[in-house]
Amino acid sequence: MSLVSFMFFSHLSHMSVIETYCASVTRNHDYDRFLITLFAKNDVRENLYSLYAFNHEVAKIREAVSEPMLGEIRLEWWREAIEGIANSNPRNHEVVLALSSTFHQHNLKTDMFTKIIDARAADIYDKNPANFSEFKKYLSCTSGNLMETAAWIVGERDAHVLSLSNKVGVAWGLIGTLRALRYHISLKKISLPQDLLDQHGVSKKEIFSMEATDGLRAMIEVICMEAERYLHEITSQKNIIRKNVKPLFLLTSLSRSYINMIKNAGYNPYKINEKETVFPRQCRLFFSALFGLI
C-alpha cells in the first residue's frame, strides 16, 4: 500500500464514502491541498474543498479562453456568482452550490473571493509583473488570500495568524510559479517579475527557448530564498498557531520539499522532476502532520 493510500484509508472513517464533486476537483487539479485537507477536521473538510474548487475554476480561465475579453466575461460571471451566493441566490453550478453552503456556514465575506477574482484578471493579459513587489502583492491577493480564507473556515479569527496563513500562500505561490514555468512557456506566458529578469540579464527569448543560463539559475535561487524567508518567519511564530489550523500550514512542509527539489536540480527549472521526489515529499508531509511540525 502506498503512503497516499495509507493516509487516505487512515482517515476514511472520518470521510464520506462517496467523494464529492469539489473533493474530486481538488484531488485532480490541486493535489497537494487535497492531501493536507485530509488532516483537517471532518466538519470543515468539504468546506475547504469547495474553496479550492472555486480557486481552480477561476485560475483555469486563462488556459480556457482564446482572448482576454472572453476571460473578462468569465471573471464577471464569477463576480456575479459570488454576489448571488451572498444574497442567498446561488447559481445552479456544482462549485457555486457547494461554496454557497460554505459561505453562509462560516460567515464569509464577498471580498474574500472578489480579491482573488480581481487579481486573476492579470493572468488573462499575459503581461508579467513589473517588479518583485508587484508579483508578491499578486500572490498575496490570490494564493495568500485563498489560504487566509481557508484559515477563517477552520475557525481562525486572530488577525496575526490570518496574516501568517496569507504568507503561507505567498511562499506557496513563489514556489508554484517556478514549478509551473515549463507549463507557462507552453502557453506563451511568463509570470516572472521583469525587474528580476533585468537584474540577472535574462531575456524572455531565453526563457521561451528554455535556456538554463547562469542568470536564470541565479534568479531562480533568489525566488527560492524569498520563499524560504517567508517560511522562516512562519516557523518562528509557530507557537501561536492552534491545532485546528495546523493542517493548513502543512504547505510549509511541502514547500520545503519542493525547494530542495529545485536546489537539487541546480536551480534549473527545466530539470525539475517532481515524480522522482513524490515519496520523500509525502513522507515529510505525513511525519509533519503526525508530529504537528511547521
FIMI-766371 format. One record per residue (C-alpha): residue in three letters; x, y, z. Coordinates in steps of 0.001 Angstrom, whole numbers, padded with zeros to 6 digits, always signed. Each point is the difference from the previous one (the first is absolute). Example, Ala and Ser with C-alpha at 12.3 -4.5 7.8 and 13.67 -1.06 7.14 Angstrom:
REM FIMI-766371
Ala+012300-004500+007800
Ser+001370+003440-000660
This chain:
REM FIMI-766371
Met+000000+000000+000000
Ser+001380+003433-000965
Leu+000439+002786+002511
Val-002839+001966-001582
Ser-002291-003015+000271
Phe+000985-000477+003615
Met-000806+003612+000826
Phe-003269-000200-001871
Phe-001245-003173+001654
Ser+001183+001131+003421
His-002390+002924-000378
Leu-002777-001939-001717
Ser-002031-000375+003173
His-000278+003786+000122
Met-000863+000486-003661
Ser-002987-000522-002220
Val+000263-003267-001903
Ile-001149+001761-003181
Glu+002424+002725-001060
Thr-001723+003303-000644
Tyr+000370+001974-003199
Cys+002179+002675+001659
Ala+002207-002608+001663
Ser+000488-001643-003386
Val+000902+003318-001641
Thr+002512+000722+002747
Arg+001528-003477-000191
Asn+000375+000220-003776
His+001214+003578-000291
Asp+001429+001078+003381
Tyr+001337-003259+001369
Asp+002267+001471+002673
Arg-002855+001931+001586
Phe-002143-003115-000323
Leu+002566-001911+002060
Ile+000349+002571+002774
Thr-003789+000243+000246
Leu-000108-003678+000952
Phe+001473+001096+003334
Ala-002627+002684+000632
Lys-003021-000671+002183
Asn-002800-001849-001712
Asp-002549+002775+000508
Val+002003+002507-002051
Arg+001577-002275-002580
Glu-002717+000354-002628
Asn-000096+003742+000600
Leu+003708+000199-000803
Tyr-000497-002077-003129
Ser-002697+002409-001198
Leu+002408+002904+000516
Tyr+002806-001730-001890
Ala-002375-001031-002796
Phe-001047+003642-000352
Asn+003663+000960-000211
His+000574-002545-002762
Glu-002988+001270-001964
Val+001341+003553+000050
Ala+003652-000951-000523
Lys-000737-002105-003090
Ile-001690+002846-001892
Arg+003251+001092-001655
Glu+000542-003377-001650
Ala-003662-000377-000941
Val-000407+003182-002064
Ser+001490+001134-003280
Glu-000118+003746+000651
Pro-000079+002350+003022
Met-003579+001185-000512
Leu-001290-003547+000416
Gly+002040-000262+003174
Glu-001518+003202+001327
Ile-003481-001380-000675
Arg+000745-003142+001992
Leu+001467+002001+002870
Glu-003130+002158+000060
Trp-002098-003173+000072
Trp+001783-000997+003205
Arg-000397+003465+001517
Glu-003722-000264-000598
Ala+000000-003567+001342
Ile+001583+001178+003259
Glu-002533+002820+000227
Gly-002773-002537-000504
Ile+001439-002164+002781
Ala+000120+002979+002358
Asn-003665+000717-000821
Ser-000986-003650+000591
Asn-000737-000411-003691
Pro+002787-002281-001262
Arg+000307-001034-003620
Asn-000628-003612-000937
His+003645-001020-000258
Glu+001690-002816+001945
Val+002716+002199+001485
Val-002249+003010+000586
Leu-002576-002069+001902
Ala+002674-001584+002208
Leu+001694+003345+000542
Ser-003324+001577+000972
Ser-000330-002465+002862
Thr+003561+000775+001119
Phe-000557+003753-000331
His-002999+000123+002327
Gln+001164-002713+002389
His+003183+001912+000802
Asn-001199+003595-000454
Leu+002369+000726-002858
Lys+000188+003378-001732
Thr-000287+000743-003697
Asp+003360+001783-000113
Met+001741-003226+001002
Phe-000912-001227-003479
Thr-000094+003178-002065
Lys+003611+000739+000954
Ile+001010-003296-001584
Ile-002189+000555-003061
Asp+001238+003562-000559
Ala+003651-001003+000375
Arg-000468-002853-002488
Ala-000831+002563-002672
Ala+003760+000516-000352
Asp+000340-003590-001226
Ile-002080+000415-003120
Tyr+002126+002819-001438
Asp+003276-001975+000085
Lys+001982+002979+001259
Asn+002578-000949+002583
Pro+000246+002063+003225
Ala+002113+003136-000210
Asn+001891-000760+003203
Phe+000390-002482+002822
Ser-002142+002038+002393
Glu-002880+000079-002473
Phe+000369-003749-000515
Lys-000172-000736+003738
Lys-003031+002282+000311
Tyr-001694-002047-002731
Leu+000849-003223+001848
Ser-001307+001467+003257
Cys-003333+000803-001678
Thr-000290-003441-001630
Ser+001759-002893+001728
Gly+000465+001995+003214
Asn-003615+001079+000234
Leu-001085-003548-000784
Met+001900-001376+002994
Glu-001166+002857+002221
Thr-003602-000853-000885
Ala+000735-003673+000681
Ala+001272+000962+003457
Trp-003230+001913+000621
Ile-002004-003073-001018
Val+001791-002218+002530
Gly-000836+002516+002727
Glu+002950+002384+000189
Arg-000860+003600+000869
Asp+003321+001325+001316
Ala+001248+002649-002443
His+003643-000949+000445
Val-000570-003688-000721
Leu-002146+000931-003000
Ser+002914+002097-001237
Leu+002346-002969+000417
Ser-002371-002175-002006
Asn+000121+002602-002766
Lys+003794-000229+000048
Val-000221-003783-000340
Gly-001922+000652-003196
Val+002582+002480-001264
Ala+002859-002450+000610
Trp-002036-002718-001696
Gly-000653+002299-002942
Leu+003679+000872-000406
Ile+000944-003661-000165
Gly-003000-000862-002146
Thr+001040+002574-002591
Leu+003376-001704-000365
Arg-001571-003445-000189
Ala-002427+001211-002677
Leu+002585+001788-002133
Arg+000072-002613-002756
Tyr-003794-000078-000098
His-000162+003786-000233
Ile+002475-000117-002869
Ser-002390-002329-001846
Leu-002646+002730+000378
Lys+002460+002659-001224
Lys-000286+001610+003419
Ile+002655+001233+002442
Ser-000901+000722+003614
Leu+003481+000926+001233
Pro+000529+003631+001115
Gln+001591+002217-002637
Asp+002395+001697+002433
Leu+001497-003376+000971
Leu+000342-000939-003656
Asp+001831+003270-000665
Gln+002231-000266+003085
His+001178-003444-001041
Gly+000242+000704-003711
Val-002671-002510-000939
Ser-001986+000625-003171
Lys-003469-001310-000718
Lys+001408-001580-003145
Glu+002388-002086+002110
Ile-002857-001154+002205
Phe-002213-000975-002932
Ser+002934-001904-001518
Met+000485-001695+003405
Glu+003629+001031+000365
Ala+001231-000593+003565
Thr+002472+002865+000091
Asp+002021+000963+003076
Gly-002183+003077+000321
Leu-003193-002021-000012
Arg+001294-002402+002641
Ala+001116+002927+002166
Met-003458+001551-000292
Ile-001684-003293+000904
Glu+002225-000164+003089
Val-001071+003510+001034
Ile-003668-000998-000241
Cys+000640-003158+002034
Met+001802+002047+002651
Glu-002967+002351+000240
Ala-002345-002949+000441
Glu+002311-001327+002732
Arg-000119+003385+001716
Tyr-003789-000223+000189
Leu+000201-003565+001291
His+002524+000977+002679
Glu-002254+002835+001175
Ile-002929-002406+000282
Thr+002017-002644+001843
Ser+001382+002549+002461
Gln-003596+000720+001093
Lys-001357-003542-000097
Asn-000911+000060+003713
Ile-002952+002297-000664
Ile-001516-002345-002598
Arg-002788-002073+001526
Lys-000450-003713-000643
Asn-003105+000371-002167
Val+001857+002353-002356
Lys+003228-002000-000254
Pro-001120-002232-002900
Leu-000036+003087-002237
Phe+003585+000735+000971
Leu+001081-003413-001274
Leu+000614+001886-003228
Thr+003211+001171+001685
Ser+001224-003596+000043
Leu-000837-000513-003649
Ser+001532+003384-000857
Arg+003323-000989+001527
Ser-000060-003301-001863
Tyr-000562+001779-003303
Ile+002759+002515+000761
Asn+002409-002873+000661
Met-001071-001544-003294
Ile+000785+003241-001836
Lys+003354+000313+001781
Asn+000910-003566-000927
Ala-000738+000876-003621
Gly+002635+002749+000245
Tyr-002716+002649-000135
Asn-000666-001124-003558
Pro-003802+000106-000352
Tyr+000135-002156-003097
Lys+001588-002907+001874
Ile-002618-000187+002746
Asn-001462-003487+000247
Glu-002825-000072+002526
Lys-000794-003676-000528
Glu+003426-001012+001309
Thr-000588+001852+003268
Val-003572-001087+000723
Phe+000842-002565+002682
Pro+002373+002110+002156
Arg-002333+002989-000360
Gln-003022-001946+001197
Cys+002029-001587+002804
Arg+000959+003457+001188
Leu-003620+001100-000184
Phe-001222-003017+001953
Phe+002510+000378+002830
Ser-000540+003761+000140
Ala-003714-000678+000486
Leu+000668-002785+002499
Phe+002212+002142+002214
Gly-001634+003371-000636
Leu+003084+001469-001681
Ile-000033+003335-001821
